[in-house]
Amino acid sequence: MASGEVAEWSNALAWKASRGDEPLEGSNPSLSATSGVLHVALIRHGPTEWNESGRFQGSTDLPLSERGQAHARAIARALAGHRVRKVYSSDLRRARETAQAIADGCGVPLVDDPRLREFDFGRWEGLTWDEILAEDSELARRPRSAARYYRPAGGESFESVRARVRAFLDDVIARAESPVAVVTHAGALHAVCAELQLETTRFSPGGITRVAIVHGTAQLLSLDDVAHLNP
């Protein structure tokens, strides 16, 4: 793969990859292999009123706040020159409103996919992190963003979220359309990056993480880019 191909997509890290027939070392064997490179923009939706008050949303279906709508427009402007071919989105309203702005700005189709939904947080939904810690003090030993440790009562495990995003990734890689944008949620993004064997920390509302995938192996090009939100 020519380094210029990556440069067209992002000003991030240069990437060199093997073009052999076998997947590269460290690849996830569950991911379908393709002969070319797939560029993916992983996007966390813009903020809602619950984001702004620090409350876990999960499957609770809230719209973007006014600030979230502004974020959605800023993301659309940031991606407008990158020849995105398709936008995939969680079907929850906050993600879909963000994705619709991107699809409209790029003039491309929008595809809803419930596999991109956030965790079902069960009893945690509507609570702040401090309120959650009051119910489960064990979590105090873990970083708030360490989604792999989440097991909310009446909700969904990280392993369950990984299973559904893995199926989504397999389908997208098999279609081999590039570049694509994927609009989803913080927990689902942690699951996506876990499946791609990428080290990540947190995902800000409206942030863009750029990834290149070849032969089932992913390279992180940029993580949680929010420069477009503060022009």
ROLOPA-292157 format. One record per residue (C-alpha): x, y, z; residue in three letters. Coordinates in nm, 3 decimals. Each point is the difference from the previous one (the first is absolute). Example, Ala and Ser with C-alpha at 12.3 -4.5 7.8 and 13.67 -1.06 7.14 Angstrom:
<<1.230 -0.450 0.780> "ALA">
<<0.137 0.344 -0.066> "SER">
This chain:
<<0.000 0.000 0.000> "MET">
<<0.140 0.338 -0.092> "ALA">
<<0.047 0.244 0.284> "SER">
<<-0.176 0.266 -0.210> "GLY">
<<-0.323 -0.197 0.022> "GLU">
<<-0.001 0.042 0.375> "VAL">
<<0.099 0.366 -0.030> "ALA">
<<-0.308 0.070 -0.211> "GLU">
<<-0.219 -0.125 0.283> "TRP">
<<0.180 0.149 0.296> "SER">
<<0.299 0.206 0.107> "ASN">
<<0.060 -0.263 0.264> "ALA">
<<0.268 -0.268 0.027> "LEU">
<<0.159 -0.144 -0.313> "ALA">
<<-0.064 -0.372 -0.041> "TRP">
<<0.182 -0.278 -0.179> "LYS">
<<-0.153 -0.347 -0.017> "ALA">
<<0.086 -0.335 -0.149> "SER">
<<-0.190 -0.099 -0.314> "ARG">
<<0.051 -0.375 0.047> "GLY">
<<-0.278 -0.255 -0.026> "ASP">
<<-0.012 -0.072 0.374> "GLU">
<<-0.145 0.236 0.263> "PRO">
<<0.259 0.211 0.176> "LEU">
<<0.128 -0.109 0.339> "GLU">
<<-0.235 0.102 0.278> "GLY">
<<-0.310 0.013 -0.219> "SER">
<<-0.340 -0.105 0.131> "ASN">
<<-0.082 -0.330 -0.175> "PRO">
<<-0.375 0.067 0.031> "SER">
<<0.025 0.296 -0.238> "LEU">
<<-0.039 -0.058 -0.370> "SER">
<<0.309 0.070 -0.210> "ALA">
<<-0.004 0.222 -0.307> "THR">
<<0.261 0.062 -0.267> "SER">
<<-0.008 0.379 0.039> "GLY">
<<0.002 0.261 0.272> "VAL">
<<-0.318 0.108 0.178> "LEU">
<<-0.004 0.347 0.156> "HIS">
<<-0.251 0.048 0.280> "VAL">
<<-0.091 0.314 0.193> "ALA">
<<-0.133 -0.110 0.339> "LEU">
<<-0.212 0.280 0.146> "ILE">
<<-0.164 0.046 0.336> "ARG">
<<-0.332 0.182 -0.028> "HIS">
<<-0.034 0.360 0.110> "GLY">
<<-0.104 0.073 0.358> "PRO">
<<-0.348 -0.020 0.149> "THR">
<<-0.127 0.165 0.316> "GLU">
<<0.088 -0.318 0.189> "TRP">
<<0.356 0.010 -0.134> "ASN">
<<0.025 0.355 0.123> "GLU">
<<-0.121 -0.099 0.348> "SER">
<<0.223 -0.311 0.013> "GLY">
<<-0.281 -0.259 -0.009> "ARG">
<<0.028 -0.345 -0.156> "PHE">
<<-0.244 -0.032 -0.291> "GLN">
<<0.040 -0.350 -0.141> "GLY">
<<-0.317 -0.103 -0.181> "SER">
<<-0.191 0.311 0.116> "THR">
<<-0.082 0.177 -0.326> "ASP">
<<0.075 0.369 0.035> "LEU">
<<0.047 0.267 -0.270> "PRO">
<<0.304 0.219 -0.040> "LEU">
<<0.016 0.318 0.204> "SER">
<<0.053 0.333 -0.177> "GLU">
<<0.372 -0.047 0.058> "ARG">
<<-0.027 -0.353 -0.139> "GLY">
<<-0.164 0.131 -0.316> "GLN">
<<0.286 0.246 -0.042> "ALA">
<<0.246 -0.289 0.045> "HIS">
<<-0.179 -0.200 -0.268> "ALA">
<<0.033 0.286 -0.247> "ARG">
<<0.369 0.040 0.087> "ALA">
<<0.066 -0.372 -0.056> "ILE">
<<-0.176 0.020 -0.336> "ALA">
<<0.223 0.289 -0.104> "ARG">
<<0.310 -0.188 0.116> "ALA">
<<-0.085 -0.304 -0.214> "LEU">
<<-0.135 0.182 -0.304> "ALA">
<<0.328 -0.013 -0.191> "GLY">
<<0.085 -0.363 0.072> "HIS">
<<-0.216 -0.172 -0.265> "ARG">
<<-0.197 -0.205 0.252> "VAL">
<<-0.206 -0.257 -0.190> "ARG">
<<-0.249 -0.104 0.267> "LYS">
<<-0.096 0.085 0.358> "VAL">
<<-0.097 -0.274 0.246> "TYR">
<<-0.179 0.091 0.321> "SER">
<<-0.147 -0.135 0.317> "SER">
<<-0.376 0.032 -0.025> "ASP">
<<-0.018 0.193 0.329> "LEU">
<<-0.108 0.356 -0.060> "ARG">
<<0.311 0.182 0.123> "ARG">
<<0.221 -0.203 -0.234> "ALA">
<<-0.239 0.012 -0.292> "ARG">
<<-0.038 0.379 0.019> "GLU">
<<0.379 0.031 -0.007> "THR">
<<0.027 -0.246 -0.289> "ALA">
<<-0.273 0.172 -0.200> "GLN">
<<0.195 0.326 0.009> "ALA">
<<0.309 -0.183 -0.129> "ILE">
<<-0.191 -0.187 -0.272> "ALA">
<<-0.169 0.320 -0.117> "ASP">
<<0.329 0.190 0.000> "GLY">
<<0.180 -0.272 -0.197> "CYS">
<<-0.296 -0.082 -0.226> "GLY">
<<0.016 -0.373 0.078> "VAL">
<<-0.239 -0.269 0.129> "PRO">
<<-0.070 -0.049 0.370> "LEU">
<<-0.046 -0.355 0.129> "VAL">
<<-0.145 -0.065 0.346> "ASP">
<<0.141 -0.304 0.180> "ASP">
<<-0.121 -0.093 0.352> "PRO">
<<0.321 -0.197 0.056> "ARG">
<<0.164 0.340 0.053> "LEU">
<<-0.220 0.087 0.297> "ARG">
<<0.146 0.099 0.332> "GLU">
<<0.012 -0.243 0.291> "PHE">
<<-0.334 -0.072 0.157> "ASP">
<<0.100 0.139 0.340> "PHE">
<<-0.297 -0.145 0.186> "GLY">
<<-0.028 0.155 0.347> "ARG">
<<0.285 0.241 -0.075> "TRP">
<<-0.199 0.198 -0.256> "GLU">
<<-0.063 0.355 0.111> "GLY">
<<0.261 -0.023 0.278> "LEU">
<<0.325 0.190 0.038> "THR">
<<0.328 -0.186 0.056> "TRP">
<<-0.003 0.095 0.369> "ASP">
<<-0.351 -0.142 0.035> "GLU">
<<0.113 -0.320 -0.173> "ILE">
<<0.298 -0.030 0.235> "LEU">
<<-0.235 0.029 0.296> "ALA">
<<-0.167 -0.320 -0.124> "GLU">
<<0.318 -0.182 -0.105> "ASP">
<<0.309 0.105 0.195> "SER">
<<0.218 -0.255 -0.189> "GLU">
<<-0.012 0.229 -0.303> "LEU">
<<0.187 0.268 0.195> "ALA">
<<0.319 -0.196 -0.066> "ARG">
<<-0.051 0.026 -0.376> "ARG">
<<0.022 0.302 -0.231> "PRO">
<<-0.340 0.136 -0.097> "ARG">
<<0.082 -0.058 -0.368> "SER">
<<0.100 -0.367 0.051> "ALA">
<<-0.313 -0.134 -0.169> "ALA">
<<0.125 -0.360 0.005> "ARG">
<<-0.080 -0.009 0.372> "TYR">
<<-0.359 0.117 -0.039> "TYR">
<<-0.263 -0.251 0.110> "ARG">
<<-0.302 0.210 0.093> "PRO">
<<-0.283 -0.174 0.180> "ALA">
<<-0.278 -0.071 -0.247> "GLY">
<<0.218 0.113 -0.286> "GLY">
<<0.256 -0.123 -0.252> "GLU">
<<0.356 -0.126 0.041> "SER">
<<0.300 0.125 -0.196> "PHE">
<<0.032 -0.346 -0.155> "GLU">
<<-0.353 0.030 -0.137> "SER">
<<0.073 0.341 -0.153> "VAL">
<<0.322 -0.137 -0.154> "ARG">
<<-0.189 -0.289 -0.160> "ALA">
<<-0.242 0.228 -0.184> "ARG">
<<0.259 0.253 -0.112> "VAL">
<<0.220 -0.288 -0.120> "ARG">
<<-0.282 -0.113 -0.229> "ALA">
<<-0.040 0.359 -0.126> "PHE">
<<0.373 0.032 -0.072> "LEU">
<<0.006 -0.326 -0.192> "ASP">
<<-0.283 0.123 -0.222> "ASP">
<<0.160 0.340 -0.065> "VAL">
<<0.340 -0.151 -0.077> "ILE">
<<-0.158 -0.253 -0.235> "ALA">
<<-0.172 0.280 -0.195> "ARG">
<<0.338 0.170 -0.050> "ALA">
<<-0.147 0.348 -0.049> "GLU">
<<0.248 0.268 0.103> "SER">
<<0.009 0.248 0.160> "PRO">
<<-0.303 -0.040 0.228> "VAL">
<<-0.116 0.182 0.311> "ALA">
<<-0.141 -0.185 0.302> "VAL">
<<-0.200 0.199 0.256> "VAL">
<<-0.052 -0.171 0.332> "THR">
<<0.051 0.034 0.377> "HIS">
<<0.291 -0.004 0.246> "ALA">
<<-0.059 -0.353 0.128> "GLY">
<<-0.049 -0.138 -0.349> "ALA">
<<0.316 0.180 -0.116> "LEU">
<<0.198 -0.169 0.278> "HIS">
<<-0.140 -0.331 -0.121> "ALA">
<<0.087 0.075 -0.364> "VAL">
<<0.357 0.090 0.093> "CYS">
<<0.031 -0.310 0.219> "ALA">
<<-0.103 -0.212 -0.299> "GLU">
<<0.254 0.181 -0.218> "LEU">
<<0.266 -0.047 0.272> "GLN">
<<0.060 0.372 0.031> "LEU">
<<0.099 0.169 0.326> "GLU">
<<-0.235 0.286 0.083> "THR">
<<-0.081 0.209 0.304> "THR">
<<-0.314 0.206 -0.041> "ARG">
<<-0.232 0.137 -0.267> "PHE">
<<-0.128 0.356 0.024> "SER">
<<-0.344 0.099 -0.129> "PRO">
<<0.051 0.105 -0.361> "GLY">
<<0.351 -0.147 -0.017> "GLY">
<<0.131 -0.173 -0.313> "ILE">
<<0.233 -0.301 0.017> "THR">
<<0.152 -0.106 -0.333> "ARG">
<<0.098 -0.359 -0.072> "VAL">
<<0.140 -0.185 -0.301> "ALA">
<<-0.065 -0.374 -0.034> "ILE">
<<0.175 -0.243 -0.233> "VAL">
<<-0.018 -0.381 0.010> "HIS">
<<-0.196 0.024 0.325> "GLY">
<<0.272 0.202 0.172> "THR">
<<-0.068 0.355 0.115> "ALA">
<<0.232 0.298 0.035> "GLN">
<<-0.101 0.298 0.211> "LEU">
<<0.054 0.318 -0.201> "LEU">
<<-0.143 0.250 0.246> "SER">
<<-0.181 -0.030 0.333> "LEU">
<<-0.291 0.212 0.119> "ASP">
<<0.074 0.299 -0.221> "ASP">
<<-0.211 0.295 0.119> "VAL">
<<0.182 0.283 -0.179> "ALA">
<<-0.302 0.053 -0.227> "HIS">
<<-0.212 0.084 0.306> "LEU">
<<0.224 0.294 0.088> "ASN">
<<0.086 0.167 -0.332> "PRO">
